[in-house]
Structures are given as C-alpha cells and as structure tokens.
Amino acid sequence: MFSWEIFWGGNSIKYRTRESKNKGAAQIRLPDKRMSQKGLREIYDLYRRILHKNADMFQVATHPTSFAMHGHGHHQVMHSMSPIPGIQLPRTLARPPFAEVSRDAIMAVAPELANVPPEYIRRGLRPKAFQMLAGISALPPSHLPNTMQKSQVPQVISIPIRSSSSTYPTHVLAVSSSKSSPNEHVFMFPVHNVIIAANCSTLPRLPVSSSTPTGMLQLPVLPLVLPSPAAFKVLHTYLYTHSLDAVLKSLFPLPSGFVQGLSHHTVKSTLASANTLHQLSNYLCSSAGGSLQVLTTHAAHVKELWQDMVALGLHDPELWDTIDLAWELILGALNIAASSH
C-alpha cells in the first residue's frame, strides 16, 4: 500500500507517493485557469479523498495490470507488479448482506399480495411497468415539477386528473442529499407504492394515497435523503424498465453494439472474459482521451450509483452484476491510462 501526498500549483493538482519523491509527480490539469480558490479547493479535496484511505469514498489500493477473477464482498486489496503509479481504487464495490423487503410494507400497499413471495411480485410487476410509466407521463408538469425548493415541498401534491386509473403514481419522493440546505432544490420523483415496497428494503412504509370525487389525485410526498439524488434518477428508471443498457449508458460511453439490448447473460459472460473486459476498458480509456480526470469522474458516477443502491436496500442481482461490470471496466481503463503516463 502506497502513502500519498497531494498538492496544487497554478492550474493543476499534483500527486505522488511519498516513496518516490525524487521521481516527480503525476499531474491533473484543471479545465479553467481562472478557477476560483473555492473551486480549486473543492477539486483538491475531491482528489485528496480519492488518493487517501476514506471509507466513505474510495480506498487507495493497487489494481493489477491484468484483470483478476471477478468477485464481490468486502474490499479486497490486490497488489500490482507494475512500477507505474496511478489513481488507485478498491478492487470491488461491496454488496451489503441480503435483506428481503418487508412483508408488512407490501401488505400495506397491496393486501392481495400478502402471501406472494417478493420475488414473484417483482417479476409480476415487470409486464405492468410501461403502463405505470405512462401513468407518470400523463401527469401535467405544471402540477408536478422536476425540482422544488426544499423549504417549499408540501406534504401532499394535488394533481387534476380526467379519470381514475390504477396506472397513476401513488406517491412522490422528494430526494435530497444529506448536505442540502433549506434553500436548495430537491428532485421530485413520482412513484408507485408497490414498486418501492417490492424493491427497496430500507425505506419505511409509505403513507396512504387517495383520489377524491372532485377529480384530484392526492400524492403524499415522502422526503428521502440519499448520497446522490442525481444517481437516483438512473435507479428510478431502472425500477420500472429493468434496462441494463440504460444503466451502463448513464455511467460512461461503451460501443453501441455491446450496450444495445444488453442482457444479464451478456453481463455475466463479459465478467468472465478477461479479453472482452480488456477490449471494453481500452475503448473506455480511448473515449476519455486517456484522461485520468475524465475517468475518475466516471468512477465517481459508478460509486454514487452504488451508494444509492446500498442506501435503498436494492438487491437486484442483475443490477448488482451490471455495477460490478462497470467497476471492472473503469478500473481497467484507469490502469491503462495510468500506464501511459
């Protein structure tokens, strides 16, 4: 394990191992020479967290020059034979222990499903997902904005509807980060209670929603704090569509021939193929122009999605395998880029 020091000068941030002070330092150039000291400090702090051990973000570990066997669980530190130092990340993103969703939460929103195994419920919801998405799209944006100021989020949102329908959403999630202030905006996501209850094991039971005879849909608003509200947009879509290709496309560019219609079988077979992993990592590195800064940003996106999955208690094997694949590819791309510096 290397120990790192990091410093800035001019419009660049530099880092090196303390063991190699006489060998110069790697450099990350910043995009704007006119960047304020506050902006420079924020980027400096970001890279400092990346390059130093930090359980809340990344650990500094050496990635092997060749792809190792895929695995998951706790972070495994693996050492490289390569003499070229680079940005180093944990070998795997840990999966939390499996916890099934609450049967009480399911009974509260769908009593008729009380004796149905949760996995059967999740599978049964898939054919209905696009009707549910149509119900969400039918709501007028004027009554349900994408974002709202946190201090102005109501407990219930009333939306006029032409007719009653089971495809309409039942609730709205007002998603914010733990660092947000009352003056900042939160993201508003209309959802169906059964989708949330059947997939998210850590969320509390949702309050009851109702429609009135006056043609108004009453959607209770549930405040939800997540590590990354922006990453939840990807998960919100996935809970309905279960589109693995959409997840990967949201993280970084990959060949369209590989991503289009991506199946779980392809994800698993790719994880088992060192050659395919290397080819895709090389593509990712090339698409970033070999920039460690761009690739580190991609890594941060994967990390944020992973954090939200853990926070929500999502235990979808297809999604977790896809996150494992994304992490393998970004580690490989970073390793290729670091080797060329």
N, C-alpha and C positions, 0 to 999 in steps of 0.2 A: 504494500500500500504506500503510495507516494504521499508526501505532505506538500501542500501548495502555498504559494504566496501570489497575491494578485494586486496590481497597482494600475494607475492610469496616468496618461500624459498626453497633452494635446487633444486630438480627437480619436484616441484609441485606448483600449483596455488591454493590458498585457498580463500574461500569467506564465508561471514556470514552476517547476518543482524546486524545492529548497536544495535537493540533492544535486541539481545541475545548474547552479548559479552562473558558472563560467561558460555555459553553453548558449547564453542568450535566452530570449523569451519569445513564446508564441504571441501573436498579436491579433486582436479582433478590432477591425476598423469600424468606427461608428459612422452612421449614414449622413450626419449633418455636422459640419464644423461649428455651426452657430448654436449647437445644442446648449441649453441652459445647464447650470450647475445642478439644478434639481433633477433634470432629465438624465444627466450624466451619472448622478448618484444612484438613481433608480436602476439604470442598466448595470452599473458597477455592483450594486447589491445583488442583482439577479445572478450575475456570473459568479459572484463570491459564494452564493448559496449553492450554485451548481458545482463549483470546484472544491468545496469543503463538505465534510460529512454533515448532512442535515436530514434527519428522519422525516421531516415534513415535505421534503422535496426530493433531492437525489443524494445518493452516496457516491463517493469517489472510489471507483473500482476499475480495475484494468480489464478491458474487453479483449478476448483472444483474437488473433489475426485471422483465424478460420472459425467458421460457425460451429458452435458446440451443439450437443443434443439439446433439444427443446425441453424445458421443464418449468414448473411453477411451484409456488410455495413461498418460503421466506427468501429474502435476497441472498443469492449465492455469489461470493466474491471469487472471480477466476482471474488468474494472472496470465499476462501475455508475454511471449518471448520477443516481441517487437521492441526495439530500442527507441521508437519514435513516440514521444508523449503526445497525448491529445486530450480532448474533453472526454471524461470517463463517467460512465453511468452504471447503475446497478444492473446486474446480469438479467434479472427478471423483475416484473411487477407482481407483487404478491397478491394472491387471491385470498380473501378472508374466509374463515370457516363457513361452510354452507349453513344457512338458516332459512328454513321454509317460511313462506308468508303466513301471516296469522289467519287461522280459520275464522276467528271472530270478526276480523276485518272483512273477509269475504262474505260472511253471513250478514253483516250489517248493510252491505250494498246489494247483495243478491241472495236472499234466503233460499231460493230454489236450488242454489249450488252448494248448500251446506254439506252434503255428503259426497261431493265430487272431488277427487284428488286435484290439487292445484295444478299439476302438470297437464291434466286433461282440460282444465279450464283454460289454461294459456293456449293450448293447441286449438281449442274450440273457438277462441276469440279471433284467431288469425283470419278466417274467411269473412268475418264481420268488420275487419279493421278499416277497409276502404269506405264502407258506409259510414262508419264513425268519423273518418276524416272528412267526408262530405258534409256531415252534420256540423263539424267545426268550421268548415269553409262557408257554410250558409249563414253564419252569424255576421251581422253588419260590423265592419271595423270601427265605425263611428261610436259604437257602444262598447267595443272591446279592443282597446289599443294594444299594440305590441309591448309598450313600456308605459310605466306610470311613475310619477314621483313617489318615493317610498312613503312619505308622510301623508299622501293623499289616497292611498289604496283603501278602498272601502271593505267592509266585512262581507257584503253581498253586492254582486253586479246584476242589475235588471236589464234584460235584453228583450225587445219586442219580437215576437215570432208569429208567423201566419197560422201555423197549426202545430199540434202536439206531435212529437216524434221521439222514438227511442234512440235515434241516431244523434240527437243533440248532446253536447258535452254536459256533464253534471256539475263540474267544479272548475275553478280557475286556480292555478298555482302561481303565486307571486314570488318569483325566485330572485333572491339577492345573495350577495356574498357576506361573509362574516365581517368584512371590513367596510361595508357600505354605511353611509350616514343617512339621516332622515331626508336630506336634500337630494340624494342621488336617486337614479331611476332603477326600478326593478323590472324584470322581464315577466310578462303575463302569458301563461300557457293554459289554454282551455284543455281540459282532460275529461275522460270518462272514468267514473269511480271504480268500475270493475277492472279496468286496465291497470290502474295504480295498485289496487288491492291485490291483484293476482301476480304482480311482478316486483313490487318494492317492499321488502320485508321490514325495513326500518321506519317507515312512515306511520304516523298514528292513524287511527280510524277517521275516515273523512266525515265531516258534518253532513246532515241530510240536506238534499236539494229538492226544490219543488217548482212546479209551474202553477200559475194562478189562472182562474177563469177569464181574466182580462187579456189573455194572450201574451203574458210576460213570462219569460224564463228567468228564474231566480238562481244565480250561480254563486254559491258560497265561495269565498276567497280564502285559500289556505296559504299563509306565509311559509316559505320554505327557504332555509339557508343552506347553500351548497358551496363547496370550494370554488366552483367555476360556473356561474349562471350561463355563460356563453356556451360551454360544453354541454349543458343540459339540453340545448336546442337539438343537438345530434341525438341524444338519448330519447327525447320526446318523440321525434320522428320514428326512431327505431322501434319503440314500444308498440307502434301501430303497424309499420311496414315490415319489420324484421329484415330490412335490406342491408346485407353486409357490405355490398359495394358502396352504398351511400355513406356508411361509416368510414371506410377507408378513404373515399374521395374527400371527406371533410377534413382529413388529417394531413395529407400530402399527396402530390401527384404520383401516379403509377401508370403503366401502359394501359390504354383503354381495353386492349384485347384481354388483359388479365382481369381487370376490375369488373368489366361489364357482366352482369348476371352472376356475380361471384357466389359460389355455394359453400356450405360448410365443409363439404368433402374436399373442395379445392383448397380451402384454408388449411385443413389438416395435412393434406398431401404436400402442400408447399412448405409447411413447417418441418416436414420430414425430409425435404430435399435440400441439401446444402448448396447444390448447384443453382437451383431456382432462387433460393434466398440470396445468393451472391449476385445473380443477374439483376434481381429487383433492387437490391441495395445499390448496385452500381448505377442503375437507372435513376434512382432517387438522388444519389450523390451528384450525378451529372446535371439533373434538373435544377439542383441548387447551385450549380456552378462551382461545386466543391467548397462552398462557403460553410465554415463551421457555425457561423452566426445563424444562417438560414436553417441549417439542420438542427441546431439547438432549439430554435423556435418550433420546428416540427416536433421535436422531442417533448417540449413543454405542452404542446397540444395533446399529445398522447397521454402525458402524465395527468393533465387536467380532466380528461375523459375518464381515466382510471380512478381518480379521486372521487368523482361524482358517482361512479358505479359503486364504489365501496360505501359511500355515504348513503346511497339509496337502498343498499342491500340487494342489488341486482345480481342474480345468479344464473344468468342465461349462458349455457355452455358455448353456444355459437358465438355470442358477442365476446365472451372472455377469450376464446381461441383467436378471434379476429384482433383483439387488443394485443395478445401475445405475438401475433404475426407482425402487427405494426411496430411493436417494440423491437423484434428481431431485425426488421428492415432498417429502422433508424439507427440501431447500434451498428449494423454493418456499414451503413452509409457514412456514419461518423468515423468509423475505423478506417474506411477507405480515404476519406477526406484528410484525416489526421496523418495518415501515412504519406500523403503527397506534400505536406507542409515541411 
